[in-house]
Amino acid sequence: MGDDTPRILPSHARLDGTQQRSRMSPPSGTPDRPDASTADHWLDRYAHVLVLFVLVAYTCWTRLRGWGRFVVDGRVLFQSNDAWYHYRQVSYTVRHFPRTMPFDPWTAYPTGIDVGQFGTIFDQAVALAALLVGAGNPDETTVALTLLFTPAVLGTLVAVPTYLLGRHVGGRTGGVVAVTVLALTPGGFLQRTMTGFADHHAAEVLLQATAMLAVLVAVRAAERQEPTVARIRAGEFAQLRRPLVTALLSGVAIAGYVLVWPPGVVFGLVLGVFYAVHLSAAFVRGRDVEHVVIVGVVSSLTAAVVSLSGASSVAFEPLSASLLQPVLFALFAVGLAGMVALARVFESRSLSNRYYPAALAAGGVLLVVVVRTVAPSQFAFFGSYFLRVFGYTLADPASVGEARPVAVGSVGAFLLLSYGFAYGGALLGAALGIVGYWRGATDREWVPAVVVWLGFMTAATLTQVRFDYYLVVPVAVLSGAGVAWIRRRLGLGSLTGLATGGWQKPVAAGIVVVLLVGPFASSIGAGGPTFEATTAAAELGPGEVSEWRESMGWLRTNTPPEGTYGGSDTEPYPLYPTVKPTRDYAYPDGTYGVLSWWDSGHFVTALGERMPVANPFQDGRAVAADFFLSDDESEATERVTWGDERVRYVVVEWSLAVPSVGRYAAPIEFTNETRRLSDLVRPITVSDAEGWSFAGYVKRQAHYESLRVRLFRYHGSARAPRPVVTDWSDRSLPTADGRRIDRAVVDPDETFVRRFDTLGDAREYVREDGSAQIGGVSGIPSERVPALEHYRLVHASKTRYTTETLGGTERGSWAKVFERVPGATVRGRAPPDSRVTATVRLSLPRNRSFTYSQRARTDASGRFSMTLPYSTTGYDDWGVEAGYTNVSVRASGPYRFVAERPGSDAPLDSATVHVPEGAVVGADATPVNVTLGPE
């Protein structure tokens, strides 16, 4: 890879190290066979270029090879939820280039939102690329494909600043090793730079690494050219061009990173600690700190100006490009100037330089105290934000999977599986760098910067595992520094000299190989990051959106376009409107909300082209949680009604209603009510010869009464208990740490599900047993669950799910769409003081069906009334063209009404009647009348 040590060449020597020959002298060797010395030198000088080419090609190939999995039936699909919102932002920007969407009323209904960190220069860059590829007029497929490939392209480009950083700290060897670690590490960086993961993470890594490189180049230039205010005033710009220009470029790079991800302004902490450490060390050693401060101030002020030009909000918002970022950069420049002022105080008063770091630290503590006293709310906000990003064990547990911390006992295993021996190599590089920096070696400005960078990114990764994609670059760079040091220390000057000089050189080469292949070899056989992990990443597809696609397509084509619900005379609401930011957007008539769990909200917007209440930004999550957990239809409906703005459709996916998967418990974390998982389900433990194991859940009555279950499982119908009992024993079981816990246990020789002839017999057994309940499996409640009056199933996906529960294998539609309707008012007469049950058989596609049932009591005069959400006739008269729904769930006949005496199954009277669609959707307020005659 060549010697990394610069040399002073004699005047007759070429830059490649060979002697310059006379033009008249023939070259050594024959024309057909150059001499060995020339070939060896060429290998040492240019072999790294070939290695880099292979590594970059491999990086690109691993990320692009599975792209075909994301094109399904001609439609481009993306992995992850946020990618779909980037697709929306890019589509808007293509239409209005270079403007991004200032405010979006198509999500977070009924207020709309300023989407903050979406609609940044990342989306502008992708839109520009799509415009170039599409010759100025790209179609939706071109836009989608451009976004699809963006993370892979950007992830490959990260190799450029990584190599330059590695070369900056460890010469050519350091650069090659850094790129090797980057290419082979199959952790978060690989995952988030794969084709299809169309989020801004790849751009974040690229620009953060570029910003760090630019800062280091500017600082090194400052220490060599020594700019001062006096020299600038004297107009010595020719001599100071390099430090000033690199300072400007570093400011642009920092601002670029922040404009891609506005919360990335926390990167200023890394730079702040770096400047404080480096300036303190310089001053203690008797060097002037003004040189570095000048480039720091120029860089910070440039970042402030550039970030201000990209601000989309005049507020101080950390999650969007606002005034916060430029103000913080300006204050950062003031802080750097204060460091020089403090140094001048020490010099003017002949104070000992070694007290400068303590004075600087004291000043920082004083500033924190002042901010906390003067602006306590702002201090609390920034303090909590710091803990959320870097606090690790001090941070509050996150509810989003990717934002959860690494378990304390799993830190070593996590780092090993993610980086193998490379993280150890990084620690070695950091330790060696610190030793050299402590001894005062020149050109070591990178040590505090990269070491602090590694520390902060490690803390961020352990606090929120998603930040692992940031950690890869400092790990790679410091690994390169460590390997380069070993190479220099053992005199491994060239590739061709490896076989000479004793055993040290082969040993050094072996260490290099171990560090390079560590991310793979360290975990072979442990299911960790091997070559199989890279293959598995390439085999990933779009994921859950594949199952959602059908239902979202149905929603898009079978519900009225936004702005036309109820036959509104207005035109459909535009899909990409330009709206001024507002706190609470006033939606026009005919628009409506769609309620689903928050992580599917972008699917509703981008694929369903409807307005979700809850979304992956976590807007509306409490509303969704309260609705799905509610056991009262009226109260739940009030939660999704805001005057004339209301939810018209509810989408429930299977995992929200089935407790065998993690999403079932998610609403409990966000509800405004006090709920626990144990209020809804009872875990069952099975004993066997090997000990105890979790078998599943018995559902409590509260589970069956929640709206999510009444919708998804019962389709709004009433459901009665049956003479089925689940039986177990309550025991105290030992735990691994020596404690004991109470558990419901089923032994192998015990009967878990018991069936009885009558419900009375079943209830008697439960009373006598003491640890049993009616139902709890197979959708059987303990008590009767009443019917819903204003929600009806209008679509059930053909896509199916299969899962194992205590009741056996459960199968069903992946997602179901329900419409909120006024319902048809039915008024009738039947025998006095009787119970009237209305039933109707409803058909779904693929020969599936279910029965809707509702019950009412007659008064002393024999009158009763019901509100029925399902119609039996008139579907074609009230479809999308009329502003309503093309329902896919239709009755196979009229309602049948049966009157019975309470406590008796013998019918007294019965009747049949049709309920028109117009009455159900509220277009016809005429009540449906029914009179029950003799059976």
C-alpha angles and dihedrals in degrees: 000000000000134000112301094202114099115232136200105237124208116250092255094052125097121232090249090061099252122122114260109244129211114262089238097050116091119236118258118259127023123304091245095048120038115209120268095245092061092048092047092049092048089051092051092046102043108021090096090061090059091045091050091048091053093046094049091046090051091048091052094043095051090054099043104038097087098045094115091069089069096059108077121175090340093307121115112228126193133213118237128025100259092056088071092057091049086053089055092048093048091048090052093047092050088056095046104025126212094012120089125209108285095195133002123214090176094083137038091037128224096028106029120215147240097238095214112191091030118079094042131136087285090069091041091053092050090047091051090050090050091050091051093047091045094047092244096311110064120179122226093267091055091049091048094047091049091054091043093060097037099090092050092049094046092044090055091048090057085078089073100063089034091058092044091049091048091049090047092057102029110015123240092326091054091051095050093046091049092053090046092055090045092051096046102040108104099191132104093318092060093046095050096045096052121117108270097028088103100179132120095256095098090052090049093056093045094051097040090053090046091050092051091048092050092049092051093048090049093048093048090049090050092053091050101041095032103212116201134179089249093054091047091051089049089057098242091153095139091062093040098043096105099052093042096046093046089048090054091048092049089053090051090049093050092048090047090056092049093046089055092049113012095195085062087086083098084078083081087074090062091049093043094054090044094053092044093052096041096046091046091052092047094050093047088054091052098255124137112255094200094088095060094038092056094057089042092053093045090048094048095046090048090051089050093052095044094046090047090055089055097044114125097185134049090209126090098255119160094197097054137044098272141136090287096079098049092043092052091048090050090050088048089057090050089051091053090050088051090057090058091046090053090050091052090052089055091049096047093050096040092237119168111269092221090071092059096090091051091049090048091050091047089052090053092050091048091051091052091050092049093049091048091051099042100036108020096164093052090046091051091049095051091042092054091044091052091051092048090056104032106009099095105176091015094056122095113254111265123231094211114083097226091050095055120112127248109259112258093238093048101054095102093045091047094052092044094050092045100042109008109201092342092088089053087050089053091052089049091051090048093050093048091046092051091051092051092045091050090053090054100248114174124247091029098122088116094067101076091036099052095035091052088045090053091049096050094044091049090052091047092050094049090047095047114013092210091073089071087100089067095049095062096076100053089043090052094045096048091045087056091050091052095049092046090053092051090050094051093042094055094041097246092159101162143006092246091054094058094099095052133070105048134280097319096078097053089046091052090049089051091053090051091051092049091052092048098048095034096102087061108030097043094071106031107141093018097085092248136121104325128137085278088066090058090049091048091051090053090051094056116112134196091292124204096002087074089067093043095049096082095051093044090051089051091050091051096052105030103045124067115270114258109278096031105071113133094018095294113185092224124101119258111282110258115256094220106035125170106230130172113241114267137165096236118016116216104228118211123242116283096034120116144174132251118212121210134139110293099251092064096049095103090053088057091051101041102031103023094037090218133117115263122205094208125038142170089271079070094241110150094013093129091049090052093045093050092047097049094045095044118113094196120074096203094050091046091051091051089056091060097043122088106173107283091351112086147150113263101176134038122198118200122186121203097247090061092060102035115075095208091085134059099246090067091073095042098090090057089067093056106034121113089221125082105256136157130194089239089062089065107033141018118220115227123212121203121208123213140154092287096051132258131342137176111254105178142275137304107212119232124217091261089062092057094044094054113105094237090062095039087054104038100037104026099028088225094305124132115257126203127205119254132211093268121122130193111210133194142147126252110229141165109238129193120243130213092258094053099261126120127230133189114246139171104243133193118196120212093248094049126095108238099185118041126186126206136190096240137021089239091059091049093051091049091054091050091051092050097042098051095201104062138080141201111262120333094155136067092022094298114143126206093232133023114284112212123230124260116243104197107036125074134177111249101166138021117186122242086219107097138206129210126197139160118243135167088266091057133259112348124201133177148124116319094225136009129199121213128191123216108225136173088239129220117283111229119193121187152161126232137148110311118264093011132132116246120201122192118199134176132179114230127195130215128192118280093040095291124140145169138189125245114208133183131176134209137173125233120228127232091282093049097253125139139164137202138183110222122195098194124074128205103200143023099049096142092053094059106042133125093294089061093047098262139090134297092221117210092195111075136172119255091209144343128305116273116216119200127184119208138171111250109263093021130093095200111108118234101190137349143189142174128224139169121236113209122225091234090062092050096050093045097248091116116041094187109122120237110239125208133176119195114222131182117308 
